[in-house]
Amino acid sequence: MQHIKYTIDSDGIAFITWDVANSPVNIMNQETMNEFFTTVTRSVNDSTVKGIVINSAKQDFIAGGDLKWFLNYDKSREECFEMLMETHKAMRLLETSGKPVVAAMNGLALGGGVEIALACHHRIMVNHPKNKMGLVECSVGLFPGAGGTQRYLRMLGAQKTIEFITQSKKLTAEQALQNKLVNQICEPTDNINKLAKQWILDNPNASQPWDNKRFVVPGTPNGVGQMSGITEFYSVSNAMTYKTTHGNMPHIKNVLSAIYHGGSTSIDNALEIEARYFVDTLFSKETKNIIRSSFIFIGDAAKGKAKPKGFERASYKKVGVLGAGMMGAGIAYVTAKAGIEVALKDVSIESSERGKSYSEKIEQKKLAKGRTTEIKMNALLEKIKATDKVEDLVDCDLIIEAVFENEKLKNSVTKETEAIIKPEVIYASNTSTIPITTLAKASVKPDKYIGLHFFSPVDKMPLVEVIVGKETSDETLAAAIDYVTKIKKVPIVVNDGRGFFTSRVFGKFVNEGIAMLSEGLPPAVIENVAKKIGMPVGPLAVSDEVNLKLMLDIMGEDPTLSDFEKKLEKTIYDITTIHKRTGKKEGAGFYEYPKEGKKYIWENWKTIFPVKEEYDEEEIGKRLLFAMVIDSYKCLESGVLKEPKDADIGSILGLGFPIYTGGVMSYIDYIGANEFLAYSEKLARKHGERFKLPESLKEKISKAENNRIFYKN
C-alpha cells in the first residue's frame, strides 16, 4: 500500500490512515480509492477488529477528488457508472458492517473527503479557524458523486442540502456541529485518535439512522398539505436555479434532480440515482470546460506558473501606491491584507486619508459579520500610511502608480517618484489602456517598468494583467508575478498594446451592444440576452458604469479604429452631446438612475432608434460572444497573449465571460470549430468585416481534430 496505512492496536481498533505518496494533500483518484476500499474490506472482514478509525497522517484530512483525473477520464459512461456503484458498495459496507466507524477529521475536509466521513457512524472535527468541511464540487462544475447528496439530504433535509451543495458552502467545526454534520469537536491540542477510539469502545454497536426502516428524510411530508408544500419548494428551487443559470449549468440541474428523486426512496436506490446523474454531469462538455479553466488553468496561474524560470522569489516589505482613488485605495487594501506595509500617497493628506478609509470600511463590515476581530482590523490599518509626501516612498520595494488615466500626469508622477526611490525598485503602472512602452519613455529605467492592471473593485476581482513593455526585463516580470501571487491575485502575462487584452476585448462586447441598439434592437432584449448567455451584466449597463464620455476619449486617442468603430464613435458622440446621456455618474445613460429605487432603461431610446419588431435572440447572443472571441484570437495571433489558456483565464476572471464555455478560446471548441466558422461567415455577410475570421484561424479549423482546435477534452 502506497497511499493508505493500516494498523490494528491491542484493543482491536483498526486505523485506516490516508497518507497519499508524493502529494502535500490526500487526494482521491482510482489508485488511492482502490487502496482505501481494499483496506476497508480487510478491516470489515477481520473478526479481531472491533471498530475502525479513518484518519490522516497529513495536516489536513482528505482534500477530495483529483480533478485532473476527472478531466482526463477516458472510460465509457457505463464504466464510469460501474465505478461509482463500486464506490457506493464500499461505503455501504462501512455503514452496514455492524462495526462502529469514526472519521477523525484533523484538518480540512472537502468534497469526497467529506463523503467518506459522512459514511462513518461518528465524526470528530478539530476546531481550528483554518479547518473547514464542505461539499464543494459545484464550484468546479461537478456535484457530489460518492453519496454526498443523499447523506446530506438525510441529515439536513432538502432546503439546507440544496443551499449547502449548490453554493459549495464550507463550514467551520462549530457550524458543522450545529448542523449535526459532525457529532463532536475537539481542540487542536486534543488527541483526536484517542477520542475516536474511546467512542468506539463506548459504542460497540453502530448503525446509520437511514438504515432504520422507520427513518424519514427531515422535512418529508406525511400529509396531503405537506406534500403540496414540499413539491412547491422543489418547483421554486428549480425556477430560481434557471433564473440564475439560464440552463447553462447542467451540474446544478442534475444535483437538484438527484436530491429530488433520491429523497423518496431507500438509501441504496438513492445512491444509484445519484450515480446516474453524476455520470451525465461528468460527461457534459460544460463540466469539462469548468474543470479545465476554473481549476487547472486558473489554479496554475494563481500559483505563479507564468513566472520566468531562474529567479528567486522576490519579497516585499513596503509598497508605495500613488493615487488614493478607488483603484489605489483597493490596491493598498489587498497589499496590507497580505501583510505588506503600504505608503498611500495622494496630492493632499485629506485625499490619502480618504483612500485609507476605504480599507477601514471593508474591515468594519467584516467585523460586523464576525469575519475578523478588532485586533486584526487595527493591525491591517496600521500597515497603511496615508501621506502627501513623496519622501515617504524612499524605502519602498515596489511602486504602483494608480493615478488618473492621463499620459502627461502619469509621466510627471513617474519622474517625481523615480528621483527618490532606489535604482533596483520596480515601477508599475495600473493603466488600463495606455501602452506600457509609451509610459516607460518617462522612466530612467525602462527595464524596471511594468504594467499591473487591476480590476475594480480590487478587493473582489481576482485578475491582474501583468503587462510587459518592450524593454521590461524577465527579472522585473518574475518579481511582479511574485507580488501578484503574494496578494492572492491571479496573474496573466500580457504583451504591450493599446487596451492590452481585457480592456480591448471587453470593448468589443460593449461596442456590439451599442451598435445593436442603434440598429433598432430593443435595449431590454439586448441586456437580457447578454445575461441569458452567461454574461454577468449587459453591454449597455456596463457602458453606463464606464461612462460614455470616457469611452469617447479612449476612441479619440486610438488611430487604429475600423470603419465600424468610427461609425459607432459618431453614434456615441450624438448620444452624449445631443441627448446628454453620458452614464451612471451623471444619472442619465442608457439607463435612468433615480435617487430612490432601482435603475431602469430610458424609455425614449425607441424615438431615437426606431425599434425593430422582429429579432433573432440567438444571433444577438452570438454577436456579443463572437465579437470577443474573434478579437481574443487576434490578440493571440499578434502576440499580445502567449497562450490560449491566458485568454481563457483573462476572459473568465476579467470579463465575466461565461464559465461554462471555458473562456474565449475554449468557446470555439465548445460550439465546434466548423460551426464557429460557419456562423462567423453568416455574421460577416450580415454585419460586416469585424466577424471575418483571420486566415490563420481558418487554417486551424480546416485541420481540426474532432471539431476542436485548442484542447483535446
N, C-alpha and C positions, 0 to 999 in steps of 0.2 A: 504494500500500500504506500503510494507516494504522497497522497493528499489527506488521508484520513487515518488518524492514530486510534488504536483500540486497546484499552486496558480494563481489567476487572480487579477490583480491590478485594480485600479479605472478607468484606461483608457481602460480597456478591453483587456489588453495584458496578455496572459496565459504564465506562466513559468513552463515548464516541466523539473524538476531538477533531474538529476541522483545522487543518494546517496546510493549506494549498502550497505546494512547492513552487519556488521561483515567482512568487507573487506577493506584493505587500498586503493584499487583502484576500479573503476567501471568496472565490467566485464559483458559480455553478455552471458547469458545462457537461457534456456527455461523459467525459473521463472522470471528473470529480463526483458526479452524481452516481455513476456506476459503482465507484468505490464506496460511496455512502450507503447505497442500497444493499450492497453485498454485506457491509458491516452490520446494518440494521437486521438483515435476515439472520446473520450469525448470532447476534445477541438475543434475538427473539427465540431462536431455536435451541439456545443453550439453557438447559434446565437448571444450571447453577446460578444463572443471572436472575436477581430478584427485581431489578429495576434499571433504568437506563438514563444517563445524563448526556445530553447533546451540548457540547461546549466548543470553545475556540481557543487555540493556542496563540492567536494573534490579538492585537489591540482591540479589534472590533469582532463582532460575531460573524455574520455572513452578509456580504455586500450584494448578493443577488446574482441573477443570470449574467453570463458573458454575452454582451450584446453583439460582439464581433462574430461569435458563433451563430447567433440567430440570423445576423445579416447574411452570412455565407452558408446558411443551411441549404444543403443541396439534395436532400432526400425528398421523396414524394409526400403528398398530403396524407396518404394512407399510412406511410411510415411515421410521419410526424404524430398522427393521431395515436398510433400504437405506442409510441414513445411516451406520450402524455398519460395514456392509460396505465402503462407500467409504473409511471411516477405515482399515479393515484393509488395503485395497488400497494406499492411500498409504503406510502404514507398511511394508508388504511391499516396496514399490518402493524405499524406503530400504535395506532389508536385502539385496535381490537385485540392485541396480543394478551391482554389481561395483566401485563406488567406496567407499573407506573413509569411514565417517561417525563422528564423535566428538561426544558430548554433553559440553559444558563446563559442569558444574553448579557455578556460582559461589556459590549460596546454597540456600535452602530449595527442595526439590522434592517435591511431593505429588501423589497421585492421577494424573491424566492427564499431568502433567509428568514423573512417573517413567516412565509408559508410553511416552512419546516417547523418553526416554533408553534404555529397555530395547530399543527397536528400532534403536539405534545399535550399531556394532561395538565401540566403546570408550567407556568412561565415566570421566571425571575429576571428582573432587569436592573442593571446598575443605574442608580440615579446620579447622572452627571450631565452638566449642560450640553456637552457635545454628543451625548448618546441620544439617538432618535430611532424610532421604528416606524415603518410605513410601507404600504404597497404603492410604489411609485411608478409602476410600469406605464401608466397612461401618459406620463411626461415624455416618454420616448416612443410613443405610437403603438404600444402593446397594452395588454391588461393581464392581471394575474392568471397564470395558467396551471399552477400547481395546487389548486384548491382554495386560493385566496378569496375569490368572490363568494364561494359557498360557505366557508367557515366564518368570514366577516359577517355575512348575512345572518348566520345562526347565532352570532354573538351580539351584533349591534342592531339588527333589524334593517329594513330596506333603506330608510332615509339616510342614516349615517353611513351605511355601506356605500351608497351611491355618491354621497358627498366625499367621503374619505378616499375612495378609489379614483373617481374621475378627477378629483383635484390633487391627487398624489400627495395627500397630507402626511407629513412627518410629525409624529407625536413624541413628546418628552416622556420620560419614565412615569412622571406623575400624571400626565394626561392619559397615557396608556392604562395606568392603574384605574383612573377614574372611569374610563370607558370599558373596563374589565377585559381589555385585550391582554394584559398581563395580570397575574394573580398576586405578585409580590414584588416589591422593590427593595434594593439594599444600597448601602453606601459603597463607594469605591474601595474603602479600607476593609470591607467585609469579605470573607471567603465565600464567594458565590457557589463554588463547587461543594463546599461543606453544607451550605444551606440547601442546595438541591438534593444532596444525599439524605439529609435529615428529613426532608419532605417525603422522600420515597420510603424511608423506614417507618414514618408515621402514617403513610397511606399505601399499604401494600396492595390494595385493590383499587384500580383506577379505570375509569371509562369516560368517554366523551358524552356530554349531555344529549347530543343529536343521535346517539345510538340507543337512547331510551325510546320505546315505542310511543310514549305519551308526549314526546318533545314536539313543540311547535315553534316555528320561527317567530322571534319577537315582533309584535305588531300584526301577526297574521289574524285576519278576521274570523270570527266564529259565528257571525250572523249576517243576514242579507244586507243590512245597512252598512256594516263594516266592510263587507266585500265591495260594495259600491265605492266606499271611501278609498280603499287600497287600489282599486282599479283606476280611480280618478288620479291618485297620486302618481302612478306609473305613466299615465297619459300625459300629465303635466310635465313630468320629468323628461319624457321623450320630446315634447313640444319645446321645452326650454333648451334641450340639447341641440335640436335642429336650429333653433333661433341663433345659437352661438356658433355652431359648426357648419350650418347650411348643408349638412350631409357629406361634408368633405373629409370627415374623420371616421373611417369605418370602425376603428378600435373603440370609440366612445359608444357608437350604436351597438356594437357587439357585446360590450360589457353590460350595458343595460338589459339586453336580451338575455344574457346568461343569468343575471340576477333575477329577472322577472320569471323566467321559466324554471330556474333552479329552486325557487322558493316554494314551489307547490308539489315537490316530490321528495323522495328519500335522498339522503346524502350521496349514495352511490350513483343513483340516476343523475343527480345534480352535477356531480363531478364529470360524468360523461357529457352532459350538456355543455359544461364549461369548456371541455376539451374540444368539442366540435366548433364552438365559436372562436376559440383561440387559434385553431388551425386556419380558419377563414381569415382571421386578422393577420397572422404571421405571413401568409402568402399574398397579402394585398400589396400593391406597389406603393401605396401611401405609407404603410408601416415601414417598408424598406427605405423609403426616402427619408422619413423622420429619423430612423435609427442612424442612417449613414451621415446625414447632415448635422442633426442636433447633437448626437452623442459622439460620433467618431471625428468628424471634421471640426466641429466647434470645440470638442473636448481636447483634441490635439493642439488646436490654436491657443486655447486657454493655458496650455502648459508651455507655450512659447516655442513650439516646434519650428516656427519660421525663423528663429534666431540663427544668424550665420555661425558656422562652426569655428571653434578655436579661440573663443573669447571667454574669459572668466565672468562669473555673474557679477554685474555691477550692483553696488549697494548705494542707498540714498539715505542721508541723514536729514537733509533740508532741501526743500524745493521752493523756488520763487515763482509765484503766479502773478502775472502782470495783467491787471484789469479785474475788477471785483464785481462785474456784472453777473448775469445769471450763469454764464458758462464758467467764468473764472471762479465764482463762488462755489459752483459744483465741483470743479477740479480740486479746489482747496479742500473741500469736504472729503472726497474719496481718498485724497492723499493723506490727510490727517487720520482718517479711519484706518489706513494701512500702517499707522504708527510712525509716519514721517512728519517732521516739523515743516511748517509752511509759513513763508512770508507772503502775505496777500497785499499787493500794492495797487493803489489807485492814485488819482491826481489829488485827492483830498482824504484826510483821515476819516471824515464822515462817510465817504463813499466806500472806503475799505472796511470800516466797521459795519456798514450796512451789508456788505458782502459776507462778512463773518457771521452776521445774524442769521443768514440762510442756513448755516450748519446748526446753529442753536435751535432753529425752528424744527428742523428734521429730528434732532435728538429729543426735543421736548415731546414731539408726537410719539416717538418710540418709548419714552419714559412713561407717558400716559397709558400706553398699551402694555406696559410691563416687559418691554423687549430690551431694556437697558436699565442701568442704575445711575443714580446721580453722580456717583464717584466716576464711573466710566464716561459719562457725558462730560463732566468737567475736565477730565483728563484729555479727552479729544479736543475740546475747545481751547485748552491751554496750548495745544500744539499749533494753533493758528494765530499768527501775529499780524494784526491789521496795521498797515503802515502807508505813509505817503512819501517815504524817503528811499531813494534808490540805494543809499548806503546799506540798507538792511538786507540787500541781496548779495553782499560781498562774499559771504561764506556758503552760498548755495551750491549744491551739487548738480542741479538741473534748473533751467529756466523754462517756464511755459508761458508764452505770450498769448493772451486771450482778449486783446483789445478789439475795438470796433473794426469791422471788415473794410478797412481803408488802407491802401498800399502806402501812402505817404505817412500816415500815422504809425503804421507798423514799422516802417523803416526808421522813423525817428526814435521809437522806443528801443529798437534793436541797438542802434548806435549808443544811446544813453546807457543801456544796461551792459553792453559788452565792454564799455570803458572801465567798469569797476569789478567785473567778475573774473575769476581765474581762467587762464587760457584753455584749460582742459575741460571746462564746463560746457555741456551740450545746451544749445539754444533751440527750443522747439516752438513752432507757431501752431496755434489752433485754428488756422484759417480753413474755411470750407470750400473756397473757390479759387483763391489766388495761387498760381503755381509757386512751389517752394523754391525752384531755381531762380525765379524772378525776385522773391523776397530775400534770398540768400545773397543777392548782389550788395545789399546794405551791410552785410556781415564781413568782418575781417577774417573769419574762419569758416568759410562755407562748407568745409568738410565736417564741421561740428553742428551744422544747421540741418534741421529735420522738421517734418510736419507731424503733429499729433492731433488728429481731427477727432474730437469728442462729439458726442451726440446729446441733445437736450431732452429731458433732464439728465444730467451727468450721473446722478446717484442711482438712477434706474436703468439707463441704457448701457448695455454691456460692451458694445463695439467701440474700438478705437482704430481709425485708419492711420497707419504709420507710413508717412509719405516720404519717399526718398527723392531728393533732388539730384541733379547731375553730378554734383561734387560731394554728396553725402557719403561718408566712409562706412565700410562694413562695421567698424568698431562702434561708430555712432548708432547705427541701426541696431546692433546687438544690445547696446546699453539701453536704448529706447524701449526695446521689447521687454527687457528685464524690468523696467519701470512699469510698463503697462500690466504685466503679469503680477507684479508686486501689489498693485492696487486692485487686483482681481478683475481686470477687464480682459476682453478678448481682442488681441491684435490681428489685423491682416496687413500685409505689406503691399503698398500701392506705389507704383512709379508715378513720376510727376506728370501733370497735365491739367488743363483747365477743368475745374469741377471734380478732379480726381476720379473716383469711381462712384461712390454713393450719391453725392450731390448731382453729378452729371446724369446718372441713370434715373434717379428719382424725378429729375426734371422732365424726363420723357413721360412718366406717368401723369404728372401734373399737366403738362402740355396737351396730352391726348384728351384729358378730361375737359379742359377749357375749349379745345377745338370741337369736341362733340357738342358742347353747349352752344357754340357759335353756329353749328350746323342745324340746330333746332331740336336736338335730343333733350327730353325733359331732364332738368337738373336732378330731380329726386331719383329718377331711374338710373342716371349715371352714378350717383352716390350709393344707391342700394345695390346695384350690380357689383360695384367695387368691393363692398363688404361680403356679398354673396360668394365671390370667387376667393375670398380669404384675406383681402387687404384689411388692415385694422381701421382704416378711415378712408373716406372718399377723396378724390383729387381736388374737388372744389373746397372742401373743408380745409385740406392741407394748404391750399393756396392762400386762404384767409389767414392761417396761422403764420405762414412765411411772410406774407404781405406782398401785395401786387406791385407796389412801388419798388420794393427791393428786387423783385423778380425783373422788373423793367431795367433797373440799374445794372443787374448782372448781364442781362441780354445785351444791353447797350455797350458793354465792355468786351463782348465776345465777337471777334472778327470772323468767326467760322460759322455763323448762323446759316442754316439752309433756307431755301425759299419758303418752305412750310413755316419755319420758325420766325422768319421776317414777317410773314403774314400774321402769325399769332402775336408777335410783338405789337403790331398795329392794333389788333383786337384788344389787347390788354391796355394799350395806351388810351384807347377810346373809353374803355370801362372806367379807368382811373380818372381821366380828365373830364370827359363829357358827363358821365353818370356819377362821378365822385364816389366810386366803390373801390376801396383800397384794401380792406381787410378787417380782421377782428379787432386790432388795436384801436382803430377809429370807430368801431361799432357798426361798420357797414362794408360788407364784402359780397361774396356770393350768398352769404347768409346775413340775416338781421340778428343783431345781438342786443336784445332788450335788457334794461337794467335789472329787471326781475323776470324770472322764468327762463326757459330754455331757448337756445338759438333756433332759428328756422330759416328755410330758404326764402330769399327775397322773391316776392310774388311777381314783380314786374319784368323778370327775365323774358317772359313769353311775349312781351311787347317789343323787346329789343331784338330777340332772336325767335321769330315765329316757330312754334312747336310743331314738329312732325307728328302725325297721328300714328304712323307705323314705325316700328324699330325692332331690331333683332338683338335680344338680350345676350345671346351667345357671342355675337360679333362685338358688342360693347365690351364684354369681359375680355375677349381675346385681344382687342385693340390695346387695352390697358396693359395686359401682361406681355404681349408680343413687343410692344414699344420698348419695354425694359429689357426683355430677353435679347433682342437683336442688338441693342446698344451695348449690353454687357458683353456679348460676343465680340463686338468691335473693340472693347477695352482689352480683351484677351489678345485679339489679333494684333493690336498696335503695341502691346507690351505694357500697358498701364497695369494690367494684372498678370501674374506669372502662371497661375494655375486655375482651372475651372472651380476647384473647391473654394478658392478665395472669393470668387464671385458668389458662390452659394452661401458661404458664411456671411459675407457682407450684405447680401440681399435679404437674408432672413433677419439678422440682428440689426441692420441699419435701415432697411427699407420696409420691414414688415411684410416681405414677400411671402406668399402662402407656404407654410412649412410643410404641408402635406405633399407639395410638389418637389420638395428637396432643395429649392432655390432656383435662381435664374437659369443656370446651365442644366441642372437636373430636369428642369421643366421640359426641355426638348426631348429628353429620353422618356419623361413621364407621359407625354401625349403621343410619342412616337416620332422619330426623326422624319419619316416620309410624310406623315400627317402634318407635321410642323411646316415642312417645305410647301406642301400643297395649300395650306391655309394662309401662309405668308404671301404666296403669289396671288391669292384671291384678294387679300387686303391691299396689296400693292396696286393691283389693277383698279381697285375701287377708291383707294385713299391716297395713293402716291408713293414716291420713291422711298420714303422712310421705312417702308415694310419690305423692301427688297433685301434679300439675303446676300452677304458678301460671297464672292465666288469660292473662297476657301471653305466656307461653311457648307455650301452646296456640294463641294467635293467630298467633304467628310460624310455628308448624308448619303452620297452615292456609294460610299464604301462601308456604310453602317452594317454592323453585325447585329442580328436580332432587333433591328429598328432602333438601336441605341448607338450614340456616338461618344459618350463621355464615361459611363460607368457600366460595368457588366451586370450589376444587380442593384 
